[in-house]
Amino acid sequence: MNREINQRLTAENSEIKLLVLDIDGTIAGESNQISQPVKQAIKAVQAKGVKVAIATGRMYCSALRFHQDINSDLPLMAYQGALIKDPATDKVLRHWPVSKNLALRLLDYFEQPELRSLLSVHFYINDQLYVREITPETEIYAARSNVPRIPVGDLRKVLDTENEPTKILALSDDTDVIERLLGTLRKQYTPAELYLTTSVATFFEATNPWVNKGAAVRYLAEEILGLSASNVMTVGDNFNDVEMLEYAGIGVAMGGGPAEVQAIAHWVAPSVEEDGVVAAIEKFIL
């Protein structure tokens, strides 16, 4: 109860100077576009002098059009924050990949006979998508992300110490498979070895242990902009957003997302299809 009271006080007393938004399930729903009401609300926020940034699990190249749609002048936090890059200068501010050794160990695990046929495995290297083979799941992913997929057969061929994956993704239509995968691998790897999460129920994601959206938002707010957590509002919908919701002075979860994510937020907005970001912006900033 005290935590809830403290959260409300924080939300009421914060002066928000930075708004950080997730993409999928937050500002982009089924249409894979940002609606006009959301764009207008973001524009009104910027008119008040509040900076707006994106933190996403997407590839940098896939997230860039959303960054441009909201006219952000800040670095873009992609791959859960594993890559932070400034589109204005094309400068990479941070890049924390998965080590070659860990990538190979994960690949060995994914290719066990009982798992191989159930998973589509994606390696993201130099902002390109490499796959073992093109599966229906990969086709759907690539179409929504609007990125080319490069089938290579054995993914070991694209790995070396100069080309370590920014992120590793395993996809399955069977959400139980992803849930079991996450549970099993969290027992095998400590948080100091790998950051493991799900961005949607069918996506298992692995990144460098230093990586999560909370760490990325902290870096942007404190080291780039000289702000504190109390000056930050974050909005997201899924488990990969938890750390940035916890970090921010105001953390807003989207309706329709997992109950566990909503439970840690200061406030739960309507769903993405109801333009919930607009309601959150109007409540806490405008």
N, C-alpha and C positions, 0 to 999 in steps of 0.2 A: 504493500500500500504506500509506504514511504517513497519507494522508487517511482510509483505513478505520480505522486504529488510533486516530487522533484522534477520529473519529466515535464509536467504541466507548467511548473514555474520557469523552467528553462525555456520552454516553447514561448511562454508569454513575454519573457524579459529579453530575449535575444534580439540583437540588431542584425538582421540577415544581410550579408554583403556578397555572398556567393551561393548560388543555387546549382546543384549538381544533379543531373538527370540520367537515369538508365534509358535505354532505347526500347528493347522488346518487352512488351507487357506494361510499359510505362508511358512513353510518348508515341509508340507505334504499336498498333494492334494488328488485326487481321489484314488490314489494307496495306501494311508495310509502309505507311506514310504518316507524316505528322499532320493532324487535322488543322484546319484554319483556326478554330477556337484556341487550340493549344499554342499555335504560332503567335496568335495575337496576345495571349496571356504572357508568353515569354518576352515578346516585344515590350509589353507594358512594364515588366520587371526590369528589363534593361534600361528603359527610359527613366526609371527611378535610380539608376546608377548601380544596380545589383548585377554582378557578373554571372554569366551562365555557362556551364561546362557540361560535357558528356562523359560518363564513365560506363563502359559497356564491356561485355564479354566478346563482342564482335571483333573481327579483324579491323585493323586501321582503315584499310581501303574500303571496307564495307560500311564503316561508321562515318566516313568522311562526308557523305552527302547529307547526313542528319546534322552534323556539325555546321555545315554550310547553310542548311535550311533555317537554323536558329541564329545565324549570324554571330556565332561565338568568336571572340578574339582571344580565347585561351587555348592552352595545349589540350589535345584530345587524349583521353585515357582509354586505351583499347586493351583487349585480351585480359580483362579483369584488372588492368593496371600494369600488366607485365611490360607493355610498351606505352610510354608517354611521349608524344611527339607534337611539336608545334607546327600546324599546317602553314602558318604565315611564313616561317623561315625554313621549313622542312628539316628542322633540327631535332634529333632524338635526344630527349632530356633524360630518359631512363629506359633501359632495356634489361630485364632480368629473365633469361631463358631457363628452360629445364636442362639439366646437364645431360650430356650424351649417355652417360652410364645409366642414369635413372630412366631416360627415354627408352633405352634398350630393354631394361628390366620390365617396364610397363608393357612394351610391345610383346615380350615373351609371355607375359601373363595374358594379354588379350588374345594371343594366338593359341592358347590351349585348345585342344579338340572340342571341349564342351562349350567354349565361348566363341571361337573363331567365326562360326556361321551366324552368330547372334549379334555381332558388333560390326559397325562401320567405323574404322579408325582414321582420324584426321591428324596430320602433323602440320603445324603452321611454322614455316621457316621463311624469313625475309619477307613477311607479309604475303606469302603465297601458300595455297592450300595443296598439300600432297596427300594422296590417298593410295591405299593398296589397290583398290579397284573401285569402279563406279557402281554404287548400290542405289536402290531407290531412295534410301534415306539421305545419301549424299546428294542426289539430284535435287531433292526437295530443299535441302540446306543451301546448296549452291544457287538455286533459283531465287530464294528469298534474300540471300546475302549478296546476290549479283556479283559473284566472283567465279573465275574459272577454276576447275579442279584438275589436278595433274596426276593421273594414275601412273604409278611407278612399279607396281608389283610388290616387291620387297621394300618396305619403308626403310630398312637399314641402309639402303643405298644412298639415301639423301642425308644421312647423319654423319657429321664429323665435328671436331671441336670448333671449327669456324662456322658451322651451320647447325647450331642447336635449336630445338623447337621453342618458339615463344610460348606455345600452348599445345597441349595434346587433348584431343576430344574423342570420346567413344560414344557412338550413337546407337540406340536401339528403340524400336517401336514398343518393345515390352518394358514398361516402367519398372516392373519387378526385377528385371535383369539389372537395370541401372542402380536400383536401390541396393541390391545385393552386392553389386560391384563396389559401390561407395562404402558400404559397411565393411566389406572384406579388406579393401585396400587401406582404409583408415586404421585397421588393426595391424597392417603390415608396415605402414609408413607413418612416422611421427610428423607433427606439424613443422618440425625443423627440417624435414626432408622434402616434403611436397605439400602444396596447398591443394586440397581436393574439395570439389563442390559440385553442385548441379545448378545450371542456370534455368533450365526447364526440366520437367520430369524425365525426358528422354535423352538428356545430354549429361554425360559424366565428363568433368573437366579437371585437368591437372596442370598446375603451373609451379613455378619456382616458389619455395616456401616464404620468401619475402613479399610475395604478391598477394594482394587482395584489394578490392575497391576502397576499403577504409584507409589502407596505407597510401594509396594513390591520391585520394582526396586530401588526406593530411598533408602530403607533400605539396600538392597544388596550393592549398590554403595557407599553410604555415611557411613553407620555404619559398614559394613563388610570389604569393600575394601578401604575406605578412599578417595573416588573419589568425584568429583562434577558432576552436571548434564551435564556440557559441555564435560565431558569425556565419555559420554554414547551415544550409538546409539541403537535405538529400532526399530524393524520391526514387524508390525502386520497388520491385514486385516479387523477387525470388531469393533463394538462399545465397546466391552470389552477391546480393546487395546487403546482407546482414551487417557486415563490418562497417560499411559506410553509413548505414542507418544508425548504428550504435555510436559512431564517432561524432556525428553532427549534433549541433545544438537542437535542431529539429529534424527528426528522421520520419519520413512519411512512407507508409507502405500502401501499395495499390490494392484495392478490393479485387477479389478473385484469386489472389495469390495464396500461398500456403499459410495456414493459421499460425504456424510457428514464427513466420516472418512478421505477420501482422502483430503478434504478441509483443515484439520488442520495439515496435514503433511508437512514436509520440501520438500519432494519429493515423487512421486508415481512411484513405480517399476512396471515392467511387472507382469503378474499374476503368481500364484503358478505353474500352468502347464507349464509356460514359464521359470521356474526357476528364478523368479524375484529377489529372495534373492541374487543370484550370481551377478546380475547387480548392486544391491544396495551396496554389499560388494566391488565390483570393483570400483564403483564411489567414495565411501567415505572412504574406508580403504586401499585397495590395490592400 
